[in-house]
């Protein structure tokens, strides 16, 4: 049995580890001008032998960062997706806002690439994603997967 956190659990620094789900929530908050949207992971659930029951989102939206700061971060994420570290996410249909980086993982010092990003859909709608690719020394794959996931989700959400 391997010791330590399960592979792919998340990204972090020192004792701080953040899951991909939480990083996707961060990206969604940026897309929503600083308001964290309620999470909606499943549409319905049921007890064994019971009937399916609809599940409401986790909570009401809540503010976490000022709209002015979100605008600044959005500009930086747009530049990163256009010509920076997250450039592999750009191209194709729609404006991608993204950020990508490398993290050193574990005692072996392997690199993990990560990407968070979003696309605004208009009318207050957006899609967001977070990607973690283990044991790679370049952010390009994580950014490319993130960009493709955003464009696919945006196409379905229209």
C-alpha positions as CSV (number, residue, x, y, z in Angstrom):
1,X,0.0,0.0,0.0
2,X,1.4,3.4,-1.0
3,X,1.9,5.9,1.7
4,X,0.8,9.6,1.4
5,X,-2.1,11.2,-0.3
6,X,-3.8,9.3,-3.1
7,X,-2.5,10.2,-6.6
8,X,-4.5,13.0,-8.3
9,X,-5.9,14.2,-5.0
10,X,-5.0,17.8,-5.6
11,X,-2.4,20.4,-5.8
12,X,-0.9,22.5,-3.0
13,X,2.2,23.8,-1.2
14,X,3.6,22.2,1.9
15,X,0.7,20.9,4.0
16,X,-1.9,22.7,2.0
17,X,-3.6,20.5,-0.6
18,X,-6.5,21.7,-2.8
19,X,-8.7,19.3,-4.9
20,X,-9.4,19.8,-8.6
21,X,-13.1,20.3,-7.6
22,X,-12.2,23.3,-5.3
23,X,-9.9,24.8,-8.0
24,X,-12.8,24.5,-10.5
25,X,-14.9,26.4,-8.0
26,X,-12.2,29.1,-7.8
27,X,-12.3,29.4,-11.6
28,X,-16.2,29.5,-11.5
29,X,-16.0,32.3,-9.0
30,X,-13.8,34.3,-11.3
31,X,-16.2,33.7,-14.2
32,X,-19.1,34.9,-12.0
33,X,-17.4,38.2,-11.1
34,X,-16.3,37.1,-7.7
35,X,-19.4,35.2,-6.6
36,X,-19.0,31.5,-5.9
37,X,-21.9,29.7,-7.6
38,X,-23.8,27.0,-5.7
39,X,-22.3,23.6,-6.6
40,X,-24.6,21.2,-8.4
41,X,-22.7,17.9,-8.7
42,X,-25.7,15.5,-9.0
43,X,-29.3,16.1,-10.2
44,X,-31.0,13.4,-8.0
45,X,-30.2,10.8,-5.4
46,X,-32.1,7.8,-3.8
47,X,-31.8,5.6,-0.8
48,X,-31.5,1.8,-1.5
49,X,-35.0,0.7,-2.7
50,X,-36.3,4.3,-2.6
51,X,-37.5,6.8,-5.2
52,X,-35.2,9.3,-6.9
53,X,-35.3,12.7,-5.2
54,X,-34.1,15.9,-6.8
55,X,-31.0,17.5,-5.2
56,X,-30.8,21.2,-4.8
57,X,-27.4,23.0,-5.2
58,X,-25.2,23.1,-2.1
59,X,-25.9,26.7,-1.2
60,X,-26.7,30.2,-2.4
61,X,-24.0,32.1,-4.3
62,X,-21.6,34.0,-2.0
63,X,-19.1,36.7,-2.7
64,X,-15.5,36.0,-2.2
65,X,-13.5,38.6,-4.2
66,X,-14.4,42.0,-5.4
67,X,-15.5,42.5,-9.0
68,X,-12.6,44.9,-9.6
69,X,-10.1,42.3,-8.5
70,X,-11.8,39.7,-10.7
71,X,-11.5,42.0,-13.7
72,X,-7.8,42.3,-13.1
73,X,-7.4,38.5,-12.7
74,X,-9.5,37.9,-15.8
75,X,-7.3,40.2,-17.8
76,X,-4.2,38.3,-16.6
77,X,-5.9,34.9,-17.3
78,X,-6.9,36.1,-20.8
79,X,-3.3,37.1,-21.5
80,X,-2.0,33.7,-20.2
81,X,-4.4,31.8,-22.4
82,X,-3.6,34.0,-25.4
83,X,0.2,34.1,-25.2
84,X,1.4,32.9,-21.8
85,X,1.8,29.7,-19.8
86,X,-1.8,28.6,-20.7
87,X,-1.6,29.3,-24.4
88,X,-2.2,25.7,-25.3
89,X,-5.8,26.2,-24.0
90,X,-6.5,29.0,-26.4
91,X,-7.6,28.8,-30.0
92,X,-10.9,27.4,-31.3
93,X,-14.3,28.8,-30.5
94,X,-14.8,31.2,-27.6
95,X,-12.6,33.2,-25.3
96,X,-10.7,31.1,-22.8
97,X,-9.4,32.6,-19.5
98,X,-6.8,30.4,-17.9
99,X,-3.8,29.9,-15.7
100,X,-1.4,27.0,-15.8
101,X,1.6,26.0,-13.7
102,X,3.9,23.2,-12.5
103,X,4.0,21.9,-9.0
104,X,6.7,19.7,-7.5
105,X,5.1,16.6,-6.0
106,X,6.2,14.1,-3.4
107,X,9.6,13.1,-2.0
108,X,10.7,12.1,-5.6
109,X,10.2,15.7,-6.8
110,X,8.1,14.8,-9.8
111,X,6.3,17.5,-11.6
112,X,2.6,17.8,-12.0
113,X,1.0,20.2,-14.4
114,X,-2.2,22.0,-13.6
115,X,-4.7,24.4,-15.3
116,X,-7.7,26.3,-14.1
117,X,-9.9,28.3,-16.5
118,X,-13.3,29.4,-17.5
119,X,-15.4,30.6,-20.5
120,X,-18.2,33.1,-20.1
121,X,-21.4,32.2,-21.9
122,X,-23.2,35.5,-21.7
123,X,-26.5,36.1,-19.8
124,X,-24.6,35.4,-16.5
125,X,-23.7,31.8,-17.5
126,X,-20.2,30.3,-17.6
127,X,-18.3,27.0,-17.6
128,X,-15.2,26.4,-15.5
129,X,-12.7,23.6,-15.2
130,X,-9.6,22.5,-13.3
131,X,-7.1,19.9,-14.7
132,X,-4.2,18.1,-13.0
133,X,-1.8,15.9,-15.1
134,X,0.7,14.0,-13.0
135,X,4.3,13.3,-13.8
136,X,4.8,15.7,-16.7
137,X,7.3,18.6,-17.0
138,X,5.3,20.9,-19.2
139,X,2.0,22.7,-18.6
140,X,0.9,22.4,-22.3
141,X,-1.0,19.1,-21.9
142,X,-3.0,20.3,-18.9
143,X,-3.8,23.6,-20.6
144,X,-4.8,21.8,-23.9
145,X,-7.1,19.4,-22.0
146,X,-8.5,22.3,-20.0
147,X,-9.2,24.3,-23.2
148,X,-10.9,21.4,-24.9
149,X,-13.0,20.6,-21.8
150,X,-14.2,24.2,-21.7
151,X,-15.1,24.4,-25.3
152,X,-16.9,21.0,-25.1
153,X,-18.8,22.1,-22.0
154,X,-19.7,25.5,-23.5
155,X,-21.0,23.7,-26.7
156,X,-23.3,21.5,-24.5
157,X,-24.4,24.4,-22.3
158,X,-25.7,26.5,-25.1
